[in-house]
Amino acid sequence: MGNEASAVALEARELTKIYRMGTVEVHALRGVNVDLREGELVVLLGPSGSGKSTLLNILGGLDRPTSGSVMFRGHELTMDSERALNLYRRNHVGFVFQFYNLIPSLTARENVSLVTEIAKNPMPPTDALTMVGLGDRLDHFPAQISGGEQQRVAIARAIAKRPNLLLCDEPTGALDSKTGILVLDAILKINRELGTTTALITHNAVIAEIANRVLYFADGRIVETRQNAVQRAPGELAW
């Protein structure tokens, strides 16, 4: 997967995003073009403030560009319709953020069930949790499991609706190296076994080695794209 021949899942053209703060204009994106191919794992690498999260939020329908277009499987996203973006997010996109956003009063299984109850073709919560290596933590509450395990519950929640796209924003940002590797293993497993097109933001250059392709960000632009000759296993990384 992830080679030049794969169909394009998501295509963004000339995306700009300008935030106005009083009289000041902040250009978060400056004409970004990007394709994500079906089944590939792309890492977006760059310093804080370079536009990575802004891009991910627009690709996932959480935010709207100031100008430009996003096509999902050949259909343009209607960026001016909240309902269209809601349906797109609900049916096609799974998000994982740096902070896990689990509900403390619900078990791991119940946190995942929140998503499966509104999805069209969900996997059973138990299957999703087993996939990320938490089959023995189904009835634990967030406070009873580690940060890395909480992040894997968040990944299970994101993939339980079988999204076409998995968008991860600094998923290992709050974790130490050893724990982060387990989280990356879970993301890689989902990418390979389910064929989920995956984009992962990080400012940690080492993590880029697990990708098919790396997009380097600086100052609101993609300044370089690199195809990795070899995808390294997370267990081989150290940071």
C-alpha positions as CSV (number, residue, x, y, z in Angstrom):
1,M,0.0,0.0,0.0
2,G,1.0,3.6,-0.2
3,N,2.7,3.4,-3.6
4,E,2.2,5.8,-6.5
5,A,-0.4,3.5,-8.0
6,S,-2.9,3.7,-5.1
7,A,-6.0,5.8,-5.6
8,V,-6.1,9.2,-4.0
9,A,-8.3,9.2,-0.9
10,L,-8.0,12.9,0.0
11,E,-6.9,15.7,-2.2
12,A,-6.4,19.3,-1.0
13,R,-5.6,22.1,-3.4
14,E,-4.3,25.6,-2.6
15,L,-5.5,25.6,1.0
16,T,-5.0,28.9,2.8
17,K,-6.1,29.7,6.3
18,I,-5.9,33.2,7.7
19,Y,-6.8,33.9,11.3
20,R,-7.6,37.5,12.1
21,M,-6.7,38.7,15.6
22,G,-7.8,42.3,15.9
23,T,-5.9,44.1,13.2
24,V,-3.3,41.3,12.9
25,E,-3.6,38.6,10.2
26,V,-1.9,35.2,10.9
27,H,-1.3,33.1,7.8
28,A,-1.5,29.5,9.2
29,L,-1.6,27.9,5.7
30,R,-0.2,29.5,2.5
31,G,-1.4,27.6,-0.5
32,V,-1.0,23.9,0.5
33,N,-1.4,21.1,-2.0
34,V,-1.5,17.6,-0.7
35,D,-2.7,14.1,-1.7
36,L,-3.3,11.2,0.7
37,R,-3.4,7.9,-1.0
38,E,-5.7,5.0,0.0
39,G,-4.1,2.9,2.7
40,E,-0.9,4.9,3.1
41,L,0.7,6.2,6.3
42,V,1.9,9.8,6.0
43,V,3.7,11.7,8.7
44,L,3.5,15.5,8.8
45,L,6.7,16.8,10.4
46,G,7.6,20.3,11.4
47,P,7.9,22.7,14.3
48,S,5.0,24.0,16.4
49,G,3.1,26.7,14.7
50,S,4.1,25.6,11.1
51,G,0.5,24.8,10.1
52,K,0.3,21.0,10.6
53,S,-2.7,21.0,13.0
54,T,-4.5,23.6,10.9
55,L,-4.1,21.4,7.9
56,L,-5.2,18.2,9.7
57,N,-8.3,20.0,11.1
58,I,-9.3,21.1,7.6
59,L,-8.7,17.7,6.1
60,G,-10.9,16.2,8.8
61,G,-13.7,18.7,8.4
62,L,-13.2,20.2,11.9
63,D,-12.2,23.6,10.4
64,R,-12.8,25.4,7.1
65,P,-10.1,26.9,4.9
66,T,-10.1,30.6,4.0
67,S,-9.7,29.5,0.4
68,G,-9.0,26.3,-1.5
69,S,-10.7,22.9,-1.8
70,V,-10.7,19.4,-0.3
71,M,-11.8,16.4,-2.3
72,F,-12.7,13.1,-0.6
73,R,-12.7,10.2,-3.0
74,G,-13.4,12.5,-5.9
75,H,-16.2,14.5,-4.3
76,E,-15.6,18.0,-3.2
77,L,-16.3,18.7,0.5
78,T,-19.0,21.3,0.9
79,M,-17.0,23.5,3.3
80,D,-19.8,26.0,3.8
81,S,-22.3,23.4,5.1
82,E,-22.0,22.4,8.7
83,R,-24.3,19.4,8.1
84,A,-22.1,18.1,5.2
85,L,-19.0,18.4,7.4
86,N,-20.7,16.7,10.3
87,L,-21.7,13.7,8.1
88,Y,-18.2,13.6,6.6
89,R,-16.6,13.5,10.1
90,R,-19.1,11.0,11.4
91,N,-19.0,8.5,8.5
92,H,-15.4,8.8,7.3
93,V,-12.9,10.3,9.8
94,G,-11.4,9.1,13.0
95,F,-9.4,11.6,15.1
96,V,-6.7,10.9,17.8
97,F,-5.4,13.9,19.7
98,Q,-2.5,14.4,22.1
99,F,-4.9,14.4,25.0
100,Y,-7.1,11.4,25.2
101,N,-10.5,13.1,25.9
102,L,-11.9,10.0,27.5
103,I,-14.9,10.2,29.8
104,P,-13.6,9.4,33.3
105,S,-16.9,7.9,34.5
106,L,-17.1,5.3,31.6
107,T,-15.1,2.1,31.2
108,A,-12.8,1.6,28.2
109,R,-15.6,-0.4,26.5
110,E,-18.2,2.3,27.2
111,N,-15.9,5.1,25.9
112,V,-15.6,3.2,22.6
113,S,-19.3,2.4,22.5
114,L,-20.1,6.2,22.4
115,V,-18.9,6.1,18.8
116,T,-20.2,2.7,17.7
117,E,-23.7,3.7,18.7
118,I,-23.9,6.4,16.0
119,A,-21.8,4.7,13.3
120,K,-23.1,3.0,10.2
121,N,-21.1,-0.1,10.2
122,P,-19.1,-0.2,13.5
123,M,-16.9,-3.0,14.8
124,P,-17.8,-4.3,18.3
125,P,-16.0,-2.2,20.9
126,T,-14.4,-5.4,22.2
127,D,-12.8,-6.0,18.8
128,A,-11.5,-2.5,18.5
129,L,-9.9,-2.6,22.0
130,T,-8.4,-6.1,21.3
131,M,-6.9,-4.7,18.1
132,V,-5.0,-2.1,20.1
133,G,-3.9,-4.7,22.6
134,L,-6.4,-3.8,25.4
135,G,-8.6,-6.9,25.3
136,D,-7.9,-7.3,29.0
137,R,-8.8,-3.8,30.0
138,L,-12.4,-3.6,28.7
139,D,-14.0,-2.8,32.1
140,H,-11.2,-0.5,33.4
141,F,-11.9,3.2,33.9
142,P,-9.4,5.7,32.5
143,A,-8.0,6.4,36.0
144,Q,-7.2,2.7,36.4
145,I,-4.9,2.5,33.3
146,S,-1.7,4.2,32.2
147,G,-1.5,7.2,29.8
148,G,-0.4,5.0,27.0
149,E,-3.3,2.7,27.5
150,Q,-5.7,5.6,27.6
151,Q,-4.3,6.8,24.3
152,R,-4.9,3.3,22.9
153,V,-8.5,3.4,24.1
154,A,-8.8,6.7,22.2
155,I,-7.4,5.0,19.1
156,A,-9.9,2.1,19.5
157,R,-12.7,4.7,19.8
158,A,-11.5,6.4,16.6
159,I,-11.3,3.2,14.6
160,A,-14.4,1.4,15.9
161,K,-16.5,3.2,13.3
162,R,-14.2,1.9,10.6
163,P,-13.2,5.3,9.3
164,N,-11.6,5.7,5.9
165,L,-9.2,8.3,7.4
166,L,-7.4,8.2,10.7
167,L,-6.0,11.6,11.6
168,C,-3.6,11.7,14.6
169,D,-2.3,15.0,16.0
170,E,0.8,14.4,18.2
171,P,-0.6,11.1,19.5
172,T,2.7,10.4,21.4
173,G,3.2,14.0,22.5
174,A,2.3,13.3,26.1
175,L,4.1,10.0,26.4
176,D,7.6,8.7,27.0
177,S,9.4,6.9,24.3
178,K,8.6,3.3,25.4
179,T,4.9,4.0,25.8
180,G,4.8,6.0,22.6
181,I,6.2,3.0,20.7
182,L,3.2,0.9,21.8
183,V,0.8,3.7,20.6
184,L,2.6,3.9,17.2
185,D,2.4,0.1,17.0
186,A,-1.3,0.3,17.4
187,I,-1.6,3.0,14.7
188,L,0.6,1.0,12.3
189,K,-1.4,-2.2,12.9
190,I,-4.7,-0.5,12.0
191,N,-3.1,1.1,8.9
192,R,-1.9,-2.3,7.7
193,E,-4.8,-4.6,8.7
194,L,-7.7,-2.3,8.0
195,G,-6.1,-0.4,5.1
196,T,-7.0,2.9,6.9
197,T,-5.4,6.0,5.2
198,T,-3.5,7.5,8.1
199,A,-2.0,10.9,8.6
200,L,0.1,11.5,11.8
201,I,1.4,14.9,13.0
202,T,4.6,15.1,15.0
203,H,7.5,17.4,15.7
204,N,9.7,14.4,16.5
205,A,11.8,13.6,13.4
206,V,12.5,10.0,14.6
207,I,8.8,9.1,14.3
208,A,8.8,9.9,10.6
209,E,10.7,6.7,9.9
210,I,7.5,4.6,10.4
211,A,5.8,6.4,7.4
212,N,5.4,5.6,3.8
213,R,5.8,9.3,3.1
214,V,6.9,12.3,5.1
215,L,5.7,15.8,4.4
216,Y,7.9,18.6,5.9
217,F,6.1,21.7,7.1
218,A,7.5,25.2,7.6
219,D,5.7,28.5,7.9
220,G,2.4,27.3,6.5
221,R,3.8,25.4,3.6
222,I,4.9,21.9,2.7
223,V,8.5,22.5,1.9
224,E,9.6,19.0,1.1
225,T,8.1,15.5,0.5
226,R,10.1,12.4,1.1
227,Q,9.2,8.8,0.3
228,N,10.8,6.4,2.8
229,A,12.6,3.5,1.1
230,V,12.1,1.4,4.2
231,Q,9.3,1.7,6.8
232,R,10.9,1.1,10.2
233,A,9.0,-0.7,12.9
234,P,8.2,1.5,15.9
235,G,10.2,-0.9,18.1
236,E,13.3,0.1,16.3
237,L,13.0,3.7,17.2
238,A,14.4,5.6,20.1
239,W,13.9,9.2,21.1
